Amino acid sequence: MKAAADWGYPPTSGTSDTVALLVAELAANAVRHGRVPGRDFQLSVHLDVRTRVIRIEVADASERQLRFGSQTVAGPEDESGRGLLLVTLLAARWGAVAREPVGKTVWAEAEVDAPDSS
């Protein structure tokens, strides 16, 4: 992920891997579950150098709420149903907020070490 590399976290770093997985999962969820015909989703990734937190936000136009913790559990052969579990395991924090005028923004934060300056 170029942004992570620009911030001092090369593609081979654990930080870059974590951020890339969080971006991929949140974006995939927006495409699969938050798609509204004629509207796209919006992705933003920011680093707060003071707190060393990388925040990923994916906004979509769907009013459909997240269903994490629902009664359905993905089986070992299922091809979907584990995305938010991955987000929970990888992110320090995550959540969703209503988006004005329509839709929602799903966000995840990764706490990172200072970049390697060598």
GUVEXMAR-589281 format. One line per field, with one value per residue (C-alpha): residue in one letter; x, y, z. Coordinates in steps of 0.25 Angstrom, whole numbers, plus 5000, padded with zeros to 4 digits. Example, Ala and Ser with C-alpha at 12.3 -4.5 7.8 and 13.67 -1.06 7.14 Angstrom:
BEGIN
aa c(A S) $
xx c(5049 5055) $
yy c(4982 4996) $
zz c(5031 5029) $
END
This chain:
BEGIN
aa c(M K A A A D W G Y P P T S G T S D T V A L L V A E L A A N A V R H G R V P G R D F Q L S V H L D V R T R V I R I E V A D A S E R Q L R F G S Q T V A G P E D E S G R G L L L V T L L A A R W G A V A R E P V G K T V W A E A E V D A P D S S) $
xx c(5000 5007 5001 5007 5021 5021 5019 5031 5024 5029 5021 5028 5025 5014 5008 5006 5000 4990 4986 4984 4976 4967 4965 4962 4952 4945 4945 4940 4928 4925 4924 4917 4907 4907 4905 4894 4893 4898 4907 4921 4928 4938 4951 4961 4973 4980 4992 4991 5006 5004 4996 5002 4988 4985 4970 4963 4949 4940 4927 4915 4901 4894 4886 4888 4894 4905 4901 4914 4910 4898 4893 4899 4913 4922 4925 4939 4936 4928 4934 4929 4924 4938 4941 4937 4943 4956 4954 4952 4965 4973 4968 4970 4956 4946 4931 4921 4914 4903 4907 4899 4891 4890 4898 4909 4924 4931 4944 4956 4968 4982 4991 5005 5020 5028 5033 5047 5056 5068) $
yy c(5000 5013 5022 5013 5012 5028 5028 5019 5006 4998 4987 4976 4982 4976 4990 4991 4976 4980 4993 4986 4975 4985 4993 4981 4976 4989 4992 4978 4979 4993 4987 4974 4979 4994 4996 5005 5005 5018 5021 5018 5016 5026 5021 5029 5025 5035 5034 5042 5044 5049 5037 5027 5022 5019 5021 5015 5019 5014 5021 5016 5020 5008 5009 4994 4993 4983 4970 4966 4956 4951 4937 4931 4926 4923 4908 4903 4902 4915 4926 4938 4942 4944 4959 4966 4956 4959 4974 4971 4963 4973 4986 4993 4999 4999 5003 5010 5023 5029 5037 5050 5051 5036 5024 5020 5021 5008 5011 5003 5008 5001 5006 5006 5007 5018 5015 5010 5021 5013) $
zz c(5000 4995 5006 5017 5010 5009 5024 5026 5026 5015 5007 5015 5029 5038 5038 5023 5023 5034 5028 5014 5020 5027 5014 5006 5016 5018 5003 5000 5009 5003 4989 4993 5004 5003 4988 4983 4968 4962 4975 4979 4992 4997 5004 5012 5020 5030 5039 5052 5055 5069 5073 5063 5059 5044 5042 5030 5026 5016 5013 5005 5002 5008 5020 5022 5036 5040 5045 5053 5064 5057 5059 5047 5048 5036 5034 5031 5016 5015 5005 5013 5027 5034 5029 5042 5050 5043 5045 5060 5061 5053 5057 5071 5069 5059 5057 5048 5048 5040 5028 5024 5016 5014 5017 5027 5029 5034 5041 5047 5054 5054 5065 5059 5064 5060 5046 5044 5041 5037) $
END
